[in-house]
Structure formats: C-alpha cells, structure tokens
Amino acid sequence: MPPLDRRSVLQFSTLPLVAGADVAFAAEGEGRPVSPNDAPRGKRGIFTRMPSLDLESQVDYLTGHATWASVIGDVSAKRGEAILRAHGIDPQKPTDMKLKDIIPLLENDPVIAMRSRIGSINHYKAFADLQIYFHSKADYYLTTLKAAEKAGPGGLELNRTLVIPDYTRHEIHNQIGGYMGDPFAGMIYFYGTLTLFDGKNEQDISFDKTAAAVPVPSDGKVRRILDNGTGPGQLATSLKRRFPDAEVWGIDVSGPMVRYAHHRANQMGVKVNFANRLAEDNGFPDNYFDIIVSTSFHHELTAEASKKVFTEAQRTLRKGGVYRPADSGINGYPQTPLEKIHTYLAWRQNHEVWMMEWAEMDRLGSIKAAGLQLDADGAAGGDGSPWLKTINVAARKV
C-alpha cells in the first residue's frame, strides 16, 4: 500500500467529502447495517472510552509523548534565554522588539525549533489516527449521530443554509480536513484534546477549571449562558454542571462539531442546547444572556471577526451580564521575546492561521470599543496562576 499523504486519509470514508456547508450533513447513514462490534467499550468517568484498544494505546502513547515534550519546552526556554542574554536582551522583560528582529536570533536554533515541531507533529499524528479509525467505521458512527439528533435531554439545531466564512476553512492544529471538512470532526477533535492538552484534560478537568473561574453578574442571577465556538461542547457541559438551573447554549460554525457535542452531552445526561450558528451573528434576542463565554476561540478568528463577536456579545448580554472570552494573551500583556517567537512558530508550524492577527490586535481596546466595561483589574485568574491571568478577561455590560 502506498504511503498516505495529508488528504488520502479521507479516502477511508465512503462519504462524499466536499467543501462547503453541506459537508456537515453528508451521507447520514440511515438504514445502513450496524455491527455490534463497532460499539464503544463503555465509559470511564464522563468519557466514553476509546472504541478500540489499539486506538486507545495510540492516543495514550501520543499523550505521553506530548507530556514528555514539555521537558523539551523547559530546555528550549533555557536555551532561548541564554541566546538572548548573549545579545544583551533581557529574556524576562516584555519587549517592543519587532518579530523580524527576533526571528534571526532564535528561529534556527535546533532545540527551539524541535520544541515547536514536536508539538505540531504530535497533533497531526493524533488527529490522523483518529480520523482513519472513525472513517473505517463510518456506517456505525453516522448512524449513531443521526439517531441522536432528536434525542434529549438537550436540543440540537443544524443549519444547512448557514454561509460558512472563508476564514474557517483551514486545518486548525493540523487537524486533517479542519473543523468543516470532515463529518467526524467533532469526535476527532474531542478525543484529540487528550493529546492537545498534553494529558491535562482527562475528564474535562481543564474545562471544569475554566468554568469555575467564570464570574457571575453582581445580582447573582444566572438564567442563560452562551458558549461561543463550543466545538465538542466541553466548556458548555462544564458550565451546565456548575449552573444546573441555567439554560446553556453552545454554538459553533461547524455542523460536525455541534452534532457530536449534542450526542456526547446526551450520553452524559447533561441538558445543553447546541446550535450551528456564527458567534458574530448568533441570532439570539437582545439582552438575552446573563453570561457569554468562550475558550481558545478568538485566536482562530480574523481580527475583524473577533471585533464582530465582541459587538454581538454586547448586544445579546443583558445589563450587568458577564463576558468571559478566555484566550491566549487576551489581557493585552506585552510579550517577551520568547513568547513572540513561540506565537510565530505556532502560526507557521501548527496551522494557527490567525494567531498573528490575534497577537497584534488591540484586544482590550476592541472589547471596550464594543461597549463592554472591563473589570477593574482587566483579568481574573481563577486558581491564581499567572498563566490563567494571561488568558482570562472579565467584562460586563453596563
């Protein structure tokens, strides 16, 4: 058998995979024979186990590899600091240096280059293994997703006429086919987060921490919550567990993402509504939500789209409502030279197409320009960690 390239894995599917919105609803598997041997292997906590031991071992290996790679990250940081000091630059101090002046100093160092490349290859391999498996069992999984569409406790809204923005049509994190070009994108990304989060998202623990850090309106009333760019719905279900009496919505431009998010939430018995909508034009009434959140979402958008999302959040929040878009560097902190080179390498090697736009835009200024008022310190750290203070911003509608 000849080696597979980036696109040939799609040939494992019996489905017509074509560009455009219709890919989210292609070949729905109705009436096809389903083998009981394709069924998942039970649950471990809130996770449905990997459907085969082979696949579980592959993902476990890659997750362990990602964890080990963090050691390379420490070595890379020390190497970078030494190089910068040799050029008279303080590596710990935020800098106004231009990226074009930093790249020649750090980009070609083999340790720094390896640190970034290991991560991007790990992501690609994890997604490729998952994609090959789910396409090999396409009949079963499409039938399962189709059967779950009308099931509860939560609801699902799929939009066959949604106009998909061009900026979404790329392979984020090296996920083959991206979020739009594969009917199994949701389950591929979900199981891939075990590796993507370097083994630190077992049982949705990372999303539980993010949900726990979300502030509430000053009057304490939380009746409706929106999760923008919900993906496979992990933050939305974490928020529902924290606020069990609230009406929780998760929206995403990707039909395959919300389709799987709905299926997974129902398997968990968590009542969340998922909808195939745009965060920059979400279709909800004015003043509808008490809380609007997102996580690691805005760096996947153009700067123009992010500004539209901020404006839409202002429109659909009620007076006193909280906006919490957790993302890398959203609190506007100046980057050190090493942080700048890592942002650049993520853009170049890990298919983070809009990462540089996000890094360079006036994030806090854009939130204020949309009519939202930042909390006094501009950020809230959740568990008190410095890293969380760089990703969490709280704003309110006044």
N, C-alpha and C positions, 0 to 999 in steps of 0.2 A: 504494500500500500504506500503511495507517495506521501511525503510529509504534508502536514496541514499548514496552510497559511492562515492569516487573520480572518479571512472570510469563509474558507472552506468548511469550518465547523458548522456553519449554518446549513450545510447540505445533509447533516444528520437528521434534519427535520423533514417531515412530509408536508410542511406548511408552505404556502406562498408568502415569503417574506419580502415585502415591498416597502419602499419609502412612503411616508405619509401617515395620516391619522388612521387609515383603515388597518394598518398592521396591528393595532391594539385589539382588533376584533376578528382577525383572520382565522378561518378554518376552526370552528369552535368545538369540533369533536363530538357532536351529538350523534347518538346512535351507533357509535363505534364499539367494538368489543373491548372490554376492560379485563385485564388479567389480575387476579388477586395477588399474584407475585409482584406486581408493581406497587402495592400499597406501602405507605410509610411504616416504619418499625416502632410505632408507639411514641411516647413523649418522655422528655427528661426535663422536669420543671415546666416552664412555659414554652420550651422549644419542642417542636416536632422533630424527632431525631432524623439524622440524615437517612435517606431512603435505602442506602446500601452500606455495608461495612467497608467496601472498597472506597466509596466516596468519602465516608467519614474519616478513614485513615488518610486520604489525600489532603482533606481540609485540615485535619489535626496536624499533619506534617507542616503544611504551609503556615498555619497559625503559629506553630512552634518556631518556624524559620523567621517569621515576622518578629516574634518576641526576641529571638536571638539577635536579629538585625538591630535592635535598639542598642546593643552593645557597640556595634559599629557606629551608631549615631554618636555615642559618647566619645569614641576615639576620633571621629570626624570633627566634632566640636573642638576638641583639644588641638587637633592639627590645624584647624582654621584659625583658632585664637593665636597660635604660635606664628603662623604666616602673617597675620595682620599686625601683630606686635613688631615683627621684623621689619615691617614697612611703616612703623611709627603710628599705627592706628589702634585706638583702644577698642577691643572687641566687645566690651560690655556696654559701651556707650552708644545710644541711638545716634544715627548719623544722617547728615544731609547729602552724603556722597551719592553720586549717581550710579545706577546699576552698571552702566557701561565702563565705569572705573573700577568697580568691584570684581566684575566677571574675570578680567585677565589675571587677577591675583589668586582666585580660588577655584574657578571652574575646572581647570585641568589637573588639579591635584588628584591623584588616583584614589585616595581614601575618601575625600569629599564626594567625588564622582560615584564611587562604589556605594556610598551610603544612600544616595538618591536612587541609583539604578536598581539596587536590591529591592527597594520598596515597590517600584513600578513593575518590575518583572514578577514579583510575588502576587501583586494584584491581578495582573494579566493571567498568570497560570491558574490562580484560584477560580477566576471567572470562566476561563476556558474549560476547566474540568467540570464545573457545574453545568455549563451550557451543553457540553457533549452528553452528559448524563440525562438532563431533562428532555433534550431533543430525542434521545434514544427511546424515551418512554412517552413520547408526545401524546399518543392517543389517551393514555390514562390521565395525564395531568390536564389536558384540555377538557376532557370530560368532567374531571373533578372541579375545575374552575367554573365551568359552565353551570354545573349543578348547584354550585354555591352562590350564584348570583342573586337568587331570590330568597336565600336563606337568611336567618337572623342570628343574633338579636339586632345587629346593626344593619344599615341600609347601604346600597351601592348605586351610584349614578354614573353610567358610562355615556360619553358624548361622541357619537360617530361623526358629528359635523364640526367638531372643535378644530379651529385653524391652529396648526402647530407652528410656533415661531421657529424660524430658521436657526436661532442661536441654541436651540435644544438638540439639534441633530448632529451630535458628535459622541465619541465613545469615552464618556466621563470615567476617570480612574482606569482607563484601558479595558472597560467592560465591553466586550465584543458586541457590536450592534447597538451599543448605548442603551439608554432607557426607553428609546422609542422604537428601535428596530428589531425587537425580539419579543414574542408573546410571553416568554417566561422571564422577562427582565426583572420582575418583582421578586420571584423566588431566587433567582440567581444572585441578585444584589443582597437579599436578606441573608442567605447563608454565607455570602462573601463577606458580610460585615464581621464575621468572626475573625477573618484574616485582616480585613481592612482596619479594624480597631486594634490590631496587634494582640489579639487574645483578651482584650479588656472589655468585651461586650457580652460576655456569657450571661444568659438570662436577661438580656436587655439592661444590664446594670448601668451602662453609660447613659442611656436614655432616662432611666429612673432618676439618676443624679441631676440631669438637665431639667426634668420635670419638677423635681423637688426645689430647684433654685428659682423657679418662676415666681415673681412677686404677685400679689393679689391686689385688686383695687382697694382703695382706702376704706371703702364701706364694707369690705369683706364679701361682697356678693359675687359669686362665680356661677352664672347660669349657662353661658355659652362660650365655647373655646374653639378657636380655629388654628390648625397646624398647616402652615404653608409648605409646599414641597414635601409632602408627608412620606413619599417613597413607599416602602413596605409597611408604614404605619406604626413604627416602633415608638416614636415620641407620642403619637396620638393615644395609643393604648396605655402608655405610662401615665399620661395626663388623666385619662379616664380612671385609672386606679387611684390616683391622688384625689381627684374630684369626682366621686362616683355619682353624684346627683346632677352633674353638669351635662348638657348636650354638647358632645365633642364631634367636630368635623375635621377630616383630613383631606386636603385637596392636592392634586398633582396633575401636571400637564400630561403625564404618561398613563395611558389606559392600562397597560400591563402592570404598572406599579399599584394602582388603586384596586385593580381586580384581585391581585394577590393579597394586598393589605386587608381587604374585606374578608377574604377567605380565612386568613390567619387570625384576625380578630374574632371571627365567629367560632373558630376552633378553640380559642382561648375563653370563649363565653363573655367577651368584653364588648359592650354596645357602643360602637363608634360608627359614625356615618362617613363614608368615603365617596368622593366625587371627582370626576375627570374635568377639572377646571383650571384656569390660569390664575395665579396669585395676583397678577397685575390687573385683572378684570374678573373678580371672583363671583359676581352675580348675586351676592347676598345684599339684603337691605341695608340702608344707612343705620348706623348706631346699633348694630345687631349683637356684636360680641363684647364680652367682658375682658377676654384675654385673646391675643393673637401671638403666636409663636412660630419659630422655625429653628432649624439647627443645621449648620453646614450647608446652607441653601444659597445664600447670596453670592458666594464666590463661584457658583455655577451659572450666574446670570451676567448679562452685559450690565455696564453701569447704568445705561438708560433704563433697562428693565428693573433694576433694583430701585431706582427712584420712583418708578411707577408703582412698585409693590409698597413702598413706604406711603405713598399718597393713598393707595387703596386701603391700607391698614388704617390710616387716619379716618377715612370715610366710614368704614364699617365697624370701628370701635365706638362704643357708647362713651359718653362723657365720664371721665375717671377711669376708663379702661386701660389695660396694661398692654404694651407692645414689647415683645422679648425676642429679637432675632439673633440668636446665638451663632456666631461665626468667627472665623479666624481674624483677629485684629480689628474687630468691629468697633472697639472703643477708641480707635484712632491713634493708638500709641505709635510713636516713631520706631521704626525698625532698626536693629543693629545691623552691621554688615553681614553677619552670618544669617540672620533672619531674611535679609533681602536675597541672598544667594539661594537659600532653600526655597523661597517663593518662586524664584526664577526657574529653578530646576524642576519643581512640581509642575509649573506651566509647560516646560519643554519636554519632560520625560513621562509625566503621569497623566497626560492629556487633560490638564486643567486649563481649558482654552481661555476662560475669562478670569483666571486668577490674577493676572497682572492688572487688568482693569479694576478689579476689586481692591487690590493693594494700593492703587494710585488714586482712587476716587476719595472725595471728602465724605466719609461715611456718616459721621456725626452731624456734619453740616447739612447733609441731604435729609436726614431724619428730621432735623429741626425745620428745614425748608418745607417739608411736607405738612407741617402744622402740629407736630408732636413735641412734647416737652420732656427733655431728658431728666431723669432723676438727678439729685444734687451732685452725686459723685460720677454720674455718667455710666457707672458699671456696678454690678453686684456679683460677688464671687462665688456664691453658692456654698461650697465647702471651704472657702477661704484660700484656695490655692491660687498662686499668681497666674497660672495658665488660664484658669476659668475667668479671671479678671480681664484677660485679653479677648475673650470670646463672648462675654455676656454684657449686654447693654439693656437697661430698663428705661422705657419712655412711656409717657401717659398722654391721653387726650384730655385737654383742659377746656 
